[in-house]
């Protein structure tokens, strides 16, 4: 360096980036959205963020799942921190939005969006 200056290399972290993470969610129509969450965010908060983007109010029929390190489908535990589940069990931070419960009659659904989404995804059920 000119003039004999020695600059020390340091790592600088943005505080926001330490407290947040980005996960991708594959929707039922195969589109992928990204969601920025706090490291303390629960699976329920992520599910609510997805439902808000889809303008879906009847979220109790849906859930999030991921592929485990052993390539098994695993439902996200909604009451637990999402990042811890993904770090411990998942290969990558990719979630799948899926149908957890079906209703016997579509007429029981109150919202038009839910009526559209539920009947069209018979292949999305994880057993």
N, C-alpha and C positions, 0 to 999 in steps of 0.2 A: 504494500500500500504506500502511496506517496506520503511523505512527511513522517514516516514511521508510526502512523496511527494503527493501533490494533483494536479492532472492534470485536467485541465478544458476541458470539451467537447465543441467542436465548430463544426459548420457545415462548411464544405468546399465545394465549388462548382467549378466545372471546368467551366471556362468562355465559353468555346466552347459549353458546354451542355446548358447553359442559352440562347445562341443565335441560337441553332439548335434544331430541333425536327425530329423524325422519323415517317413516315407514311407508311402504307402498302397499296398497290394498287393491287386489284384483276383484272387480265387481262381477256380478252374475252374467253380464253381457261381454265379459273378457276385457273391458276397458280397465285401465289402471289409474288410480289416483294416488297422490302423495299426501300424507298427513304429518304435520309437525306437532309433536307432543312433548310434554314435560317428561322427564325421566321417572317421575312419580305417578304419571297418568295410569289409570286402570284400563283394563280391557273395555269396561263399560263406557268410559269417556271416549275411547277411540270409536266404538260402535256408534255412539251418539254423534260424533263428528261426521262419520260416513252417512248416517241417516239424515243429518241436517243437509248435507250436500245433495242427497237424493230426494229431499223433501218428503221423507218417510217418517210418519209418526208412530206407526205400529211396529216398534222395534222388537217386541217380545217374541216374534216369530223367527228372528234372524240372529246370527252370531258370527264370530270371526274364528277362523282356523288357520293353521299353518302346517307345513311339513316338518316333522321332527328330524333330528340328525339321522335316525334310522329309516327315514322316508315313510313314516307313518303319519296319517292325518291326525291332528290333535286340536281339539277345541280350545280356544283361549278362555281362561278362567276370568270372568268379567270383573270379579271383585279384587283381583290381585294386580299388582303393577305389571304393565304390559312389557316393558323393557326387560325386566328380570326374567320373565317367561321366555322371551325371544332369545336372550343371551344364553340362558341355561339349556333350552331344548331345541331351538330352531337352527337351521343351517344359514338362513339369511333373514333379514327383516322384511319378508314378504308375507302379507296376510291375504286370506281369501274371505270374501263376504259370502256367507252361505245361509241357507234355510235350515233352521234347527227343528221347527215344528210346522207341520201342515195342519190345515183345518179341514174338517170333513165337507164343509160347504162354503163356497166362496161368498155366499150371501151374509155370512157372519162377519166379514171384513168391513170395516167402516170407511176406509180410505181407498180411493180409486187407484192410487199408486201401488198399494199393497195387493190389490186385486190383479193388477197387471203383472207384478213381479212373481208372486207365489205360484200361480198355475203354470208359468212358462219355464220353470227350472226344476223339473223332476230329476234331472241328472246331478243336481248340486248337493243332494243329501249325502251326508257321511254316516255310515252305519257303525 
